[in-house]
Amino acid sequence: MDPCPGTDSSTSRVKGGTVSEDSEYEQAREEARVATEEALASADQAIADAERLNAEALTGEMLPEGLRQLGLIYGGLIGIAVVMVQPFLIATSLDTSATICIVAFSVAIPLLAGLVLVNRQEVFRGRRTPSLTVIVTQSIAQLAAFVGIVAGFWHITWVAGVGMLGAGFVAVLVHSAGWWRLEVTRRPTS
């Protein structure tokens, strides 16, 4: 039976520790509320930064530079492919790494050539194409070119192939980190 009619037995027992448990509960609840508000504010800031970066990447000063970089990447990969394929044209037989190199470049070269043409049109129009086909083709072409380069170096010596593979991944990380730091630390323009 409740000692005080009309009251909750958990709040009426002071000596049993219930009041201090309630205050600890309230304190923990308040800390959780503050942490949630801070997390939501951080998430809102991250979303705003991402939207700003995306808008600048697709328009404004980043667009012409991004288009120039893509053209340079495509042209450079075609040049590397042509140079690396030449010795295999007169070879009487190919080992596994040489075969992988040739097959990868046979996929990459025409895709990269098509992307160069699309890139020229993008530069002319001053905007990126929203085509999913182009986005998928970019990934396939660049991956095939990278596989061809690694396989070509592997054909020379496996150490060079492993070195190219590792250095390629480090280069992607360096480029991503550098680009991210340049863009995130930049103040929004009014």
Z-matrix of the N, CA and C atoms (Angstrom, degrees):
N
C 1 1.449
C 2 1.512 1 108.59
N 3 1.312 2 115.35 1 143.06
C 4 1.450 3 122.68 2 -178.06
C 5 1.524 4 109.58 3 -72.26
N 6 1.401 5 118.45 4 129.04
C 7 1.460 6 120.02 5 -177.60
C 8 1.517 7 113.24 6 -65.87
N 9 1.312 8 118.65 7 -31.74
C 10 1.460 9 121.44 8 178.01
C 11 1.512 10 107.78 9 -121.08
N 12 1.312 11 116.56 10 109.52
C 13 1.457 12 117.78 11 -178.94
C 14 1.527 13 110.56 12 -61.77
N 15 1.359 14 114.30 13 139.62
C 16 1.463 15 120.16 14 177.39
C 17 1.516 16 113.63 15 87.36
N 18 1.339 17 118.91 16 0.65
C 19 1.468 18 120.56 17 178.27
C 20 1.509 19 108.81 18 -118.80
N 21 1.281 20 114.37 19 160.13
C 22 1.463 21 120.84 20 178.14
C 23 1.519 22 107.67 21 -81.39
N 24 1.323 23 117.25 22 131.09
C 25 1.462 24 120.37 23 -176.51
C 26 1.517 25 111.54 24 -66.94
N 27 1.355 26 119.81 25 -25.24
C 28 1.462 27 120.34 26 -177.61
C 29 1.518 28 111.72 27 -74.44
N 30 1.329 29 119.29 28 -25.49
C 31 1.452 30 120.59 29 179.21
C 32 1.508 31 112.44 30 -95.80
N 33 1.303 32 118.45 31 -12.82
C 34 1.453 33 119.86 32 -177.40
C 35 1.516 34 111.98 33 -87.37
N 36 1.320 35 118.62 34 -15.92
C 37 1.472 36 120.87 35 -178.03
C 38 1.514 37 108.99 36 -93.16
N 39 1.316 38 118.54 37 97.30
C 40 1.445 39 123.22 38 179.76
C 41 1.516 40 110.31 39 -76.81
N 42 1.318 41 119.32 40 -43.07
C 43 1.456 42 122.53 41 -176.51
C 44 1.521 43 111.85 42 -69.87
N 45 1.296 44 119.29 43 -25.54
C 46 1.455 45 122.05 44 -178.68
C 47 1.527 46 112.80 45 -74.79
N 48 1.321 47 118.49 46 -5.98
C 49 1.442 48 121.27 47 177.56
C 50 1.511 49 113.94 48 90.68
N 51 1.276 50 119.15 49 4.85
C 52 1.456 51 121.12 50 -175.27
C 53 1.517 52 111.46 51 -69.31
N 54 1.318 53 119.12 52 -37.79
C 55 1.457 54 121.86 53 -179.90
C 56 1.522 55 109.88 54 -64.21
N 57 1.345 56 117.57 55 -42.53
C 58 1.460 57 119.16 56 179.81
C 59 1.526 58 110.68 57 -69.62
N 60 1.340 59 117.38 58 -33.13
C 61 1.465 60 120.05 59 176.43
C 62 1.524 61 109.49 60 -65.82
N 63 1.341 62 117.11 61 -39.27
C 64 1.456 63 120.35 62 178.44
C 65 1.531 64 110.68 63 -65.14
N 66 1.325 65 118.17 64 -39.93
C 67 1.464 66 119.80 65 -179.62
C 68 1.537 67 110.65 66 -70.14
N 69 1.327 68 117.29 67 -35.42
C 70 1.457 69 120.09 68 175.70
C 71 1.526 70 110.06 69 -65.86
N 72 1.316 71 115.27 70 -39.32
C 73 1.456 72 120.44 71 177.91
C 74 1.527 73 109.95 72 -62.95
N 75 1.331 74 116.82 73 -45.69
C 76 1.459 75 120.80 74 179.47
C 77 1.521 76 111.21 75 -63.87
N 78 1.330 77 117.01 76 -39.08
C 79 1.462 78 120.75 77 178.86
C 80 1.537 79 109.78 78 -65.39
N 81 1.304 80 117.66 79 -44.60
C 82 1.463 81 121.42 80 178.76
C 83 1.527 82 110.60 81 -63.94
N 84 1.312 83 115.12 82 -38.68
C 85 1.464 84 119.74 83 178.84
C 86 1.527 85 110.68 84 -64.92
N 87 1.323 86 116.83 85 -41.31
C 88 1.462 87 121.13 86 178.62
C 89 1.535 88 110.64 87 -65.60
N 90 1.332 89 117.10 88 -42.38
C 91 1.471 90 121.13 89 177.31
C 92 1.522 91 110.79 90 -61.69
N 93 1.313 92 117.43 91 -40.54
C 94 1.460 93 121.50 92 178.45
C 95 1.525 94 110.66 93 -65.57
N 96 1.336 95 116.46 94 -39.30
C 97 1.462 96 120.42 95 178.66
C 98 1.527 97 110.62 96 -63.75
N 99 1.344 98 117.05 97 -44.57
C 100 1.465 99 121.41 98 179.54
C 101 1.533 100 110.16 99 -64.08
N 102 1.321 101 116.73 100 -43.34
C 103 1.473 102 120.57 101 179.52
C 104 1.533 103 110.71 102 -63.35
N 105 1.324 104 116.59 103 -38.74
C 106 1.459 105 120.40 104 178.17
C 107 1.515 106 111.01 105 -65.33
N 108 1.336 107 116.86 106 -42.97
C 109 1.461 108 120.25 107 178.17
C 110 1.521 109 111.23 108 -62.80
N 111 1.333 110 117.56 109 -40.59
C 112 1.463 111 121.22 110 178.33
C 113 1.523 112 110.50 111 -65.63
N 114 1.316 113 117.37 112 -41.34
C 115 1.466 114 120.99 113 178.54
C 116 1.522 115 110.86 114 -64.30
N 117 1.324 116 116.85 115 -41.30
C 118 1.459 117 120.11 116 178.23
C 119 1.529 118 111.14 117 -65.57
N 120 1.323 119 116.84 118 -39.55
C 121 1.469 120 119.99 119 177.49
C 122 1.524 121 110.71 120 -64.36
N 123 1.339 122 117.24 121 -41.35
C 124 1.460 123 120.91 122 177.17
C 125 1.521 124 111.01 123 -64.38
N 126 1.308 125 116.65 124 -41.71
C 127 1.465 126 120.60 125 178.62
C 128 1.527 127 110.66 126 -64.18
N 129 1.336 128 116.82 127 -42.24
C 130 1.460 129 120.24 128 177.77
C 131 1.525 130 110.81 129 -62.05
N 132 1.330 131 116.87 130 -40.92
C 133 1.467 132 120.97 131 178.63
C 134 1.526 133 110.30 132 -65.49
N 135 1.329 134 117.83 133 -42.06
C 136 1.465 135 121.81 134 179.07
C 137 1.521 136 110.84 135 -63.42
N 138 1.312 137 116.98 136 -41.62
C 139 1.463 138 120.87 137 178.10
C 140 1.525 139 110.20 138 -64.62
N 141 1.323 140 117.24 139 -43.08
C 142 1.466 141 120.59 140 179.08
C 143 1.527 142 110.92 141 -63.00
N 144 1.353 143 117.22 142 -42.24
C 145 1.465 144 121.08 143 177.81
C 146 1.520 145 111.11 144 -63.31
N 147 1.328 146 116.68 145 -43.37
C 148 1.464 147 120.64 146 179.68
C 149 1.523 148 110.83 147 -63.73
N 150 1.321 149 117.18 148 -42.15
C 151 1.463 150 120.12 149 178.67
C 152 1.521 151 111.13 150 -64.97
N 153 1.340 152 116.67 151 -39.74
C 154 1.469 153 120.24 152 177.97
C 155 1.517 154 110.69 153 -63.83
N 156 1.344 155 116.89 154 -46.83
C 157 1.460 156 120.54 155 -179.97
C 158 1.522 157 111.59 156 -63.62
N 159 1.317 158 116.16 157 -41.17
C 160 1.455 159 119.77 158 179.11
C 161 1.529 160 110.72 159 -64.43
N 162 1.313 161 116.53 160 -42.81
C 163 1.465 162 119.98 161 179.16
C 164 1.523 163 110.61 162 -64.02
N 165 1.329 164 117.78 163 -41.02
C 166 1.454 165 120.74 164 179.00
C 167 1.521 166 111.60 165 -70.59
N 168 1.333 167 117.08 166 -33.02
C 169 1.463 168 120.08 167 179.92
C 170 1.520 169 110.84 168 -69.69
N 171 1.306 170 117.09 169 -32.96
C 172 1.451 171 120.47 170 -177.55
C 173 1.522 172 113.12 171 -91.18
N 174 1.320 173 117.28 172 -18.63
C 175 1.453 174 121.62 173 179.30
C 176 1.517 175 108.22 174 -140.45
N 177 1.292 176 116.42 175 -178.80
C 178 1.451 177 120.69 176 174.19
C 179 1.510 178 112.77 177 71.80
N 180 1.319 179 115.10 178 -152.13
C 181 1.462 180 121.06 179 -172.57
C 182 1.524 181 114.01 180 -72.49
N 183 1.315 182 118.47 181 -21.86
C 184 1.460 183 120.46 182 -179.16
C 185 1.530 184 112.42 183 -76.14
N 186 1.306 185 118.62 184 -26.17
C 187 1.457 186 120.62 185 -175.48
C 188 1.522 187 113.02 186 -62.16
N 189 1.337 188 120.28 187 -53.61
C 190 1.468 189 118.39 188 -179.98
C 191 1.529 190 112.75 189 -60.67
N 192 1.312 191 116.77 190 -38.92
C 193 1.463 192 119.72 191 179.27
C 194 1.520 193 111.08 192 -66.67
N 195 1.318 194 117.24 193 -41.83
C 196 1.459 195 120.51 194 177.82
C 197 1.519 196 111.81 195 -62.18
N 198 1.317 197 116.81 196 -40.36
C 199 1.463 198 120.57 197 178.31
C 200 1.524 199 111.18 198 -66.86
N 201 1.324 200 117.60 199 -39.23
C 202 1.471 201 120.53 200 176.63
C 203 1.522 202 111.12 201 -63.37
N 204 1.330 203 116.41 202 -42.39
C 205 1.463 204 119.77 203 179.57
C 206 1.523 205 111.46 204 -63.48
N 207 1.321 206 117.33 205 -41.55
C 208 1.464 207 119.86 206 178.39
C 209 1.521 208 111.32 207 -62.27
N 210 1.330 209 117.44 208 -43.73
C 211 1.461 210 120.80 209 177.67
C 212 1.517 211 111.64 210 -60.42
N 213 1.323 212 116.39 211 -40.76
C 214 1.465 213 121.20 212 177.92
C 215 1.528 214 111.15 213 -65.00
N 216 1.302 215 116.55 214 -41.60
C 217 1.476 216 120.84 215 179.40
C 218 1.526 217 110.32 216 -63.27
N 219 1.314 218 117.02 217 -49.29
C 220 1.467 219 119.86 218 -177.86
C 221 1.526 220 111.26 219 -62.21
N 222 1.319 221 116.57 220 -47.33
C 223 1.466 222 120.52 221 -179.97
C 224 1.520 223 112.06 222 -63.27
N 225 1.319 224 116.43 223 -42.05
C 226 1.464 225 120.36 224 178.75
C 227 1.518 226 112.23 225 -62.79
N 228 1.325 227 116.66 226 -42.35
C 229 1.469 228 119.59 227 179.51
C 230 1.526 229 111.66 228 -66.89
N 231 1.335 230 117.53 229 -36.64
C 232 1.463 231 119.48 230 176.24
C 233 1.527 232 109.79 231 -64.48
N 234 1.323 233 117.07 232 -44.17
C 235 1.469 234 120.96 233 178.85
C 236 1.520 235 111.95 234 -60.08
N 237 1.318 236 117.15 235 -45.24
C 238 1.468 237 121.23 236 178.04
C 239 1.519 238 110.16 237 -61.59
N 240 1.324 239 116.87 238 -42.76
C 241 1.470 240 120.99 239 -178.94
C 242 1.524 241 111.08 240 -62.22
N 243 1.313 242 117.05 241 -45.02
C 244 1.465 243 120.44 242 -179.09
C 245 1.522 244 110.84 243 -62.74
N 246 1.317 245 116.93 244 -43.52
C 247 1.463 246 120.43 245 179.83
C 248 1.526 247 110.95 246 -65.41
N 249 1.315 248 117.17 247 -41.09
C 250 1.468 249 119.61 248 -176.26
C 251 1.525 250 113.18 249 -75.65
N 252 1.318 251 117.91 250 -25.96
C 253 1.463 252 120.91 251 -178.74
C 254 1.532 253 111.67 252 -79.35
N 255 1.328 254 118.43 253 -27.97
C 256 1.462 255 122.03 254 -173.79
C 257 1.534 256 114.36 255 -51.71
N 258 1.326 257 120.75 256 -46.92
C 259 1.471 258 118.46 257 -178.57
C 260 1.529 259 113.35 258 -63.83
N 261 1.315 260 117.52 259 -26.06
C 262 1.457 261 120.44 260 -177.60
C 263 1.529 262 112.30 261 -80.38
N 264 1.325 263 118.03 262 -13.77
C 265 1.456 264 121.14 263 -178.37
C 266 1.524 265 112.15 264 -66.57
N 267 1.333 266 117.23 265 -30.67
C 268 1.463 267 120.29 266 -178.46
C 269 1.526 268 112.67 267 -105.01
N 270 1.315 269 116.81 268 0.90
C 271 1.467 270 120.16 269 -179.15
C 272 1.522 271 110.01 270 -69.57
N 273 1.343 272 116.45 271 139.90
C 274 1.457 273 120.54 272 179.65
C 275 1.515 274 112.28 273 -80.22
N 276 1.329 275 116.63 274 -30.83
C 277 1.465 276 120.36 275 176.29
C 278 1.527 277 108.72 276 -145.83
N 279 1.305 278 114.50 277 154.13
C 280 1.463 279 120.46 278 -177.14
C 281 1.520 280 109.82 279 -122.88
N 282 1.331 281 115.70 280 137.25
C 283 1.464 282 118.53 281 173.29
C 284 1.531 283 108.39 282 -81.73
N 285 1.319 284 116.46 283 -177.35
C 286 1.466 285 121.11 284 -174.55
C 287 1.521 286 112.25 285 -61.46
N 288 1.327 287 117.52 286 -45.51
C 289 1.467 288 119.26 287 -177.82
C 290 1.521 289 111.12 288 -66.34
N 291 1.323 290 117.92 289 -36.76
C 292 1.464 291 120.81 290 177.86
C 293 1.527 292 110.60 291 -67.05
N 294 1.310 293 117.00 292 -39.66
C 295 1.467 294 120.94 293 178.30
C 296 1.525 295 110.58 294 -64.30
N 297 1.322 296 116.63 295 -43.70
C 298 1.477 297 120.15 296 177.38
C 299 1.520 298 110.04 297 -61.04
N 300 1.319 299 116.53 298 -42.55
C 301 1.465 300 121.43 299 179.14
C 302 1.530 301 110.70 300 -58.47
N 303 1.338 302 116.68 301 -50.01
C 304 1.460 303 120.98 302 -178.03
C 305 1.528 304 111.35 303 -64.20
N 306 1.315 305 117.45 304 -44.43
C 307 1.471 306 120.53 305 -179.31
C 308 1.527 307 110.31 306 -64.61
N 309 1.329 308 117.17 307 -43.58
C 310 1.469 309 120.23 308 -179.73
C 311 1.530 310 110.73 309 -62.27
N 312 1.324 311 116.86 310 -43.91
C 313 1.465 312 119.26 311 179.28
C 314 1.524 313 111.96 312 -70.90
N 315 1.335 314 117.51 313 -29.71
C 316 1.471 315 118.85 314 177.61
C 317 1.524 316 110.64 315 -66.94
N 318 1.318 317 117.45 316 -25.64
C 319 1.461 318 121.54 317 174.24
C 320 1.523 319 110.22 318 -82.76
N 321 1.328 320 116.61 319 -43.41
C 322 1.464 321 121.25 320 -172.82
C 323 1.525 322 113.33 321 -69.62
N 324 1.339 323 118.09 322 -43.29
C 325 1.468 324 120.46 323 -172.38
C 326 1.528 325 112.77 324 -59.31
N 327 1.336 326 120.31 325 -51.37
C 328 1.470 327 117.58 326 179.56
C 329 1.530 328 113.52 327 -66.10
N 330 1.326 329 116.77 328 -36.00
C 331 1.470 330 118.94 329 178.08
C 332 1.526 331 110.64 330 -65.25
N 333 1.320 332 116.39 331 -43.56
C 334 1.465 333 120.04 332 178.65
C 335 1.524 334 111.20 333 -64.42
N 336 1.336 335 117.16 334 -37.86
C 337 1.471 336 120.30 335 177.33
C 338 1.531 337 110.33 336 -62.40
N 339 1.315 338 116.47 337 -43.24
C 340 1.465 339 119.77 338 176.26
C 341 1.520 340 111.91 339 -62.27
N 342 1.324 341 116.21 340 -39.62
C 343 1.471 342 120.13 341 179.07
C 344 1.525 343 111.72 342 -67.92
N 345 1.342 344 117.61 343 -32.30
C 346 1.472 345 120.34 344 175.72
C 347 1.527 346 109.14 345 -62.07
N 348 1.320 347 116.76 346 -43.71
C 349 1.467 348 120.16 347 179.35
C 350 1.528 349 111.54 348 -64.86
N 351 1.321 350 116.42 349 -42.88
C 352 1.468 351 119.73 350 176.83
C 353 1.523 352 110.12 351 -62.28
N 354 1.326 353 116.13 352 -41.57
C 355 1.463 354 120.70 353 179.64
C 356 1.525 355 111.45 354 -61.68
N 357 1.323 356 117.81 355 -40.27
C 358 1.471 357 120.45 356 178.45
C 359 1.530 358 109.80 357 -62.56
N 360 1.327 359 116.77 358 -39.41
C 361 1.466 360 120.43 359 178.35
C 362 1.532 361 110.16 360 -67.58
N 363 1.337 362 116.72 361 -38.60
C 364 1.464 363 120.11 362 177.59
C 365 1.526 364 110.70 363 -63.09
N 366 1.323 365 116.84 364 -42.33
C 367 1.465 366 120.70 365 178.44
C 368 1.527 367 109.58 366 -63.05
N 369 1.329 368 116.97 367 -44.08
C 370 1.462 369 121.42 368 179.89
C 371 1.529 370 111.02 369 -60.98
N 372 1.317 371 117.16 370 -43.62
C 373 1.467 372 121.56 371 -178.67
C 374 1.528 373 112.76 372 -82.73
N 375 1.319 374 116.97 373 -16.96
C 376 1.465 375 120.34 374 178.96
C 377 1.514 376 114.12 375 73.66
N 378 1.317 377 116.55 376 28.87
C 379 1.467 378 120.02 377 178.41
C 380 1.522 379 109.53 378 -156.06
N 381 1.327 380 115.00 379 157.84
C 382 1.470 381 121.75 380 177.02
C 383 1.516 382 109.48 381 -83.12
N 384 1.318 383 114.93 382 150.42
C 385 1.456 384 118.96 383 176.07
C 386 1.530 385 109.59 384 -80.66
N 387 1.319 386 117.86 385 138.90
C 388 1.464 387 119.72 386 178.37
C 389 1.533 388 112.90 387 -86.94
N 390 1.329 389 117.65 388 9.63
C 391 1.457 390 121.93 389 -174.12
C 392 1.532 391 112.31 390 -67.62
N 393 1.319 392 115.87 391 126.38
C 394 1.461 393 121.36 392 175.98
C 395 1.524 394 110.54 393 -65.63
N 396 1.322 395 117.15 394 -34.50
C 397 1.462 396 121.45 395 177.95
C 398 1.530 397 110.68 396 -59.22
N 399 1.314 398 117.08 397 -42.86
C 400 1.469 399 120.97 398 179.42
C 401 1.524 400 110.30 399 -66.01
N 402 1.306 401 117.42 400 -41.94
C 403 1.468 402 120.93 401 -179.53
C 404 1.525 403 110.55 402 -63.17
N 405 1.321 404 117.43 403 -44.28
C 406 1.468 405 121.25 404 178.51
C 407 1.525 406 110.13 405 -65.62
N 408 1.339 407 117.22 406 -41.85
C 409 1.456 408 121.49 407 179.59
C 410 1.524 409 111.24 408 -62.96
N 411 1.327 410 117.98 409 -37.55
C 412 1.466 411 120.92 410 176.80
C 413 1.525 412 110.30 411 -58.63
N 414 1.307 413 116.33 412 -46.26
C 415 1.472 414 120.03 413 -178.64
C 416 1.522 415 111.21 414 -64.84
N 417 1.322 416 116.98 415 -45.01
C 418 1.465 417 120.59 416 -178.69
C 419 1.523 418 110.47 417 -65.16
N 420 1.331 419 117.45 418 -45.63
C 421 1.464 420 121.38 419 -177.49
C 422 1.526 421 111.35 420 -63.44
N 423 1.321 422 116.95 421 -45.33
C 424 1.455 423 119.50 422 -178.86
C 425 1.525 424 111.69 423 -68.95
N 426 1.313 425 117.19 424 -38.26
C 427 1.461 426 120.17 425 176.91
C 428 1.527 427 110.75 426 -65.52
N 429 1.337 428 117.42 427 -44.15
C 430 1.466 429 120.41 428 179.31
C 431 1.523 430 110.89 429 -62.73
N 432 1.326 431 117.37 430 -41.15
C 433 1.467 432 120.29 431 177.92
C 434 1.530 433 110.47 432 -63.62
N 435 1.314 434 117.14 433 -42.03
C 436 1.473 435 120.26 434 179.52
C 437 1.528 436 110.51 435 -63.98
N 438 1.328 437 116.81 436 -43.36
C 439 1.470 438 120.70 437 177.85
C 440 1.529 439 109.63 438 -61.23
N 441 1.340 440 116.85 439 -42.45
C 442 1.458 441 120.40 440 178.61
C 443 1.515 442 112.69 441 -62.39
N 444 1.315 443 116.95 442 -41.62
C 445 1.471 444 120.82 443 179.10
C 446 1.522 445 110.18 444 -65.20
N 447 1.314 446 117.39 445 -47.29
C 448 1.471 447 120.72 446 -179.88
C 449 1.528 448 109.76 447 -61.81
N 450 1.326 449 117.50 448 -44.94
C 451 1.467 450 120.53 449 -179.63
C 452 1.523 451 111.02 450 -64.55
N 453 1.339 452 118.08 451 -37.38
C 454 1.463 453 121.18 452 177.73
C 455 1.518 454 111.63 453 -63.22
N 456 1.322 455 116.69 454 -44.93
C 457 1.467 456 119.54 455 176.63
C 458 1.528 457 110.83 456 -67.84
N 459 1.320 458 116.77 457 -35.47
C 460 1.467 459 120.62 458 178.19
C 461 1.531 460 109.88 459 -63.27
N 462 1.336 461 116.12 460 -35.28
C 463 1.463 462 120.42 461 178.23
C 464 1.535 463 110.70 462 -61.43
N 465 1.321 464 116.48 463 -37.69
C 466 1.461 465 120.50 464 178.83
C 467 1.526 466 109.32 465 -68.41
N 468 1.317 467 117.00 466 -54.51
C 469 1.465 468 123.69 467 174.18
C 470 1.519 469 107.97 468 -161.25
N 471 1.315 470 116.24 469 141.97
C 472 1.459 471 119.88 470 -175.86
C 473 1.523 472 111.52 471 -63.11
N 474 1.323 473 117.64 472 -28.04
C 475 1.466 474 120.86 473 178.90
C 476 1.533 475 109.61 474 -63.61
N 477 1.337 476 116.02 475 -42.30
C 478 1.466 477 119.64 476 178.45
C 479 1.524 478 110.66 477 -65.13
N 480 1.326 479 117.05 478 -37.41
C 481 1.461 480 120.23 479 177.92
C 482 1.513 481 112.32 480 -63.82
N 483 1.337 482 115.64 481 -44.80
C 484 1.473 483 119.83 482 177.94
C 485 1.524 484 109.92 483 -65.50
N 486 1.338 485 116.04 484 -40.42
C 487 1.471 486 119.46 485 177.66
C 488 1.514 487 112.07 486 -61.18
N 489 1.316 488 116.80 487 -43.50
C 490 1.468 489 120.63 488 178.51
C 491 1.520 490 111.06 489 -65.09
N 492 1.315 491 117.14 490 -41.35
C 493 1.460 492 121.47 491 178.90
C 494 1.533 493 110.49 492 -61.02
N 495 1.325 494 116.30 493 -50.36
C 496 1.468 495 120.25 494 179.88
C 497 1.515 496 112.34 495 -64.63
N 498 1.329 497 116.16 496 -44.99
C 499 1.467 498 119.99 497 -179.62
C 500 1.527 499 111.31 498 -65.17
N 501 1.321 500 116.66 499 -34.36
C 502 1.467 501 119.84 500 177.60
C 503 1.516 502 111.99 501 -63.09
N 504 1.325 503 115.90 502 -43.97
C 505 1.472 504 119.02 503 178.19
C 506 1.527 505 111.49 504 -66.22
N 507 1.334 506 116.93 505 -40.27
C 508 1.467 507 120.06 506 177.76
C 509 1.529 508 109.98 507 -63.74
N 510 1.331 509 117.24 508 -40.66
C 511 1.466 510 121.14 509 -179.96
C 512 1.529 511 110.91 510 -62.13
N 513 1.323 512 116.75 511 -40.85
C 514 1.475 513 119.91 512 177.59
C 515 1.526 514 110.07 513 -63.40
N 516 1.329 515 117.08 514 -42.70
C 517 1.467 516 120.47 515 178.66
C 518 1.529 517 111.40 516 -64.20
N 519 1.339 518 116.75 517 -42.47
C 520 1.467 519 120.51 518 180.00
C 521 1.526 520 109.81 519 -63.63
N 522 1.323 521 116.49 520 -46.01
C 523 1.471 522 119.64 521 179.34
C 524 1.521 523 111.08 522 -60.93
N 525 1.326 524 116.61 523 -45.59
C 526 1.464 525 120.49 524 -179.34
C 527 1.521 526 111.51 525 -63.49
N 528 1.330 527 116.00 526 -45.76
C 529 1.468 528 119.67 527 -179.74
C 530 1.522 529 111.06 528 -64.36
N 531 1.327 530 116.73 529 -43.25
C 532 1.461 531 119.92 530 179.75
C 533 1.511 532 112.07 531 -63.88
N 534 1.333 533 116.59 532 -45.36
C 535 1.459 534 119.98 533 179.37
C 536 1.521 535 110.21 534 -63.03
N 537 1.322 536 116.34 535 -44.75
C 538 1.467 537 120.54 536 -177.96
C 539 1.526 538 110.47 537 -61.47
N 540 1.325 539 116.92 538 -46.32
C 541 1.469 540 119.58 539 -178.86
C 542 1.526 541 111.29 540 -64.92
N 543 1.323 542 117.49 541 -38.11
C 544 1.464 543 119.77 542 178.18
C 545 1.513 544 111.64 543 -64.61
N 546 1.311 545 116.79 544 -40.85
C 547 1.461 546 120.29 545 -175.16
C 548 1.520 547 112.39 546 -82.03
N 549 1.319 548 118.49 547 -37.76
C 550 1.461 549 120.74 548 -177.46
C 551 1.528 550 110.62 549 -72.91
N 552 1.320 551 117.11 550 -38.56
C 553 1.466 552 119.30 551 -177.69
C 554 1.522 553 112.83 552 -78.65
N 555 1.318 554 116.43 553 -9.66
C 556 1.453 555 120.82 554 178.56
C 557 1.516 556 110.15 555 -74.17
N 558 1.294 557 116.30 556 136.13
C 559 1.458 558 120.92 557 178.71
C 560 1.523 559 110.05 558 -77.93
N 561 1.335 560 117.50 559 140.24
C 562 1.467 561 119.01 560 177.42
C 563 1.527 562 111.16 561 -62.79
N 564 1.319 563 115.15 562 141.32
C 565 1.456 564 119.33 563 178.61
C 566 1.517 565 109.49 564 -88.94
N 567 1.329 566 115.15 565 140.90
C 568 1.481 567 118.93 566 -178.02
C 569 1.503 568 110.57 567 -92.85
